[in-house]
Amino acid sequence: MGQLRNSNVLITGVTGLIGGEIFRRLLTCVSDGCIWPLVRPTAEQTISERLVHRLGRSDDCRDIPVNVSPVAGDVQKPNWNLSRSDLLEISSAVDLIIHNAADTSFASHRDTSRTNI
């Protein structure tokens, strides 16, 4: 993973189990690039709070590194519901997208294909 040192990465699913662990690993590899974790906003927590909470579930990390810029978004919406400024910044700089977002519900009324694409 040493070749990722200068990468600019957009990563989804960072608040989940697998995506969160991939994100943690990515933090150790990308030192000179930027990481944009896409975090779905909730009414209860800011996107930064959700990210810190997820990091804390795996270790004692409570700070977001300086090369990490959490962005609010939703993979089920057009352009992942990124703000215009985030979309312009990310699309002009990103060289790797890691898509980990998934809906793990098996309820018959859920359309998991909207997320699991």
C-alpha positions in Angstrom: 0.0 0.0 0.0 3.0 2.3 -0.1 2.0 3.5 -3.5 -1.0 5.2 -1.9 1.1 7.8 -0.1 0.3 10.6 -2.5 -3.2 9.5 -3.4 -6.3 11.6 -3.1 -9.0 9.2 -2.1 -12.8 9.4 -1.8 -14.1 6.6 0.4 -17.6 5.6 1.3 -19.0 3.4 4.1 -16.5 4.6 6.7 -19.0 4.5 9.6 -19.6 0.8 9.0 -17.7 -2.2 10.1 -15.7 -3.1 7.0 -15.5 0.4 5.5 -14.4 1.8 8.9 -11.5 -0.7 9.1 -10.5 0.0 5.5 -10.6 3.7 6.3 -8.3 3.1 9.3 -5.8 1.2 7.2 -6.0 4.0 4.6 -5.0 6.5 7.3 -1.7 4.7 7.7 -1.0 4.7 4.0 -2.0 8.1 2.7 0.4 10.7 4.2 0.9 13.3 1.4 -2.5 13.1 -0.2 -6.0 13.9 0.9 -8.8 11.5 2.1 -12.4 12.5 1.8 -14.6 10.1 3.8 -18.2 10.4 2.6 -20.4 10.4 5.7 -24.2 10.4 5.7 -25.5 13.2 8.0 -27.8 12.4 10.8 -29.9 14.6 13.1 -28.1 13.3 16.1 -24.4 13.9 15.1 -22.3 16.0 12.8 -20.4 14.1 10.1 -17.2 14.7 12.1 -18.7 13.3 15.2 -19.9 10.2 13.4 -16.4 9.7 12.0 -14.7 10.2 15.3 -17.2 7.8 16.9 -16.4 5.1 14.3 -12.7 5.5 14.8 -13.1 5.2 18.5 -14.9 1.9 18.1 -11.7 0.4 16.8 -9.0 2.2 18.8 -8.4 5.2 21.0 -8.2 7.6 18.0 -10.3 10.6 18.8 -8.8 13.1 16.3 -9.3 13.4 12.6 -5.9 13.7 10.8 -5.1 16.9 9.0 -5.2 15.3 5.6 -8.8 14.0 6.2 -11.7 16.2 5.1 -15.0 14.5 5.9 -17.8 15.4 3.5 -21.5 15.1 3.9 -23.2 12.9 1.3 -25.5 10.0 0.4 -24.6 7.4 -2.2 -28.3 6.9 -3.0 -28.7 10.5 -4.3 -27.5 12.0 -7.5 -23.8 13.1 -7.3 -23.9 11.4 -3.9 -25.6 14.5 -2.6 -22.3 16.3 -2.4 -22.4 20.1 -2.0 -21.4 21.9 -5.2 -18.1 23.0 -3.7 -17.2 19.5 -2.4 -18.1 18.0 -5.8 -15.9 20.4 -7.6 -13.0 20.0 -5.3 -13.1 16.2 -5.1 -13.8 15.6 -8.8 -10.8 17.7 -9.8 -8.4 16.1 -7.3 -9.5 12.5 -6.6 -7.5 9.7 -8.2 -9.1 6.8 -6.3 -12.6 5.9 -5.1 -13.1 3.2 -2.6 -16.8 2.3 -2.4 -17.7 0.4 0.8 -21.2 1.7 1.5 -23.7 -1.2 1.9 -27.2 -1.8 3.1 -27.2 -5.0 5.1 -30.9 -5.2 5.8 -32.7 -8.3 4.6 -36.1 -6.9 5.2 -38.4 -7.5 2.2 -39.5 -3.9 1.9 -35.9 -2.6 1.6 -34.3 -2.0 -1.8 -30.7 -2.7 -1.0 -29.7 -2.4 -4.7 -29.8 1.4 -4.3 -26.8 1.3 -2.0 -25.2 -2.0 -2.9 -24.1 -1.1 -6.4 
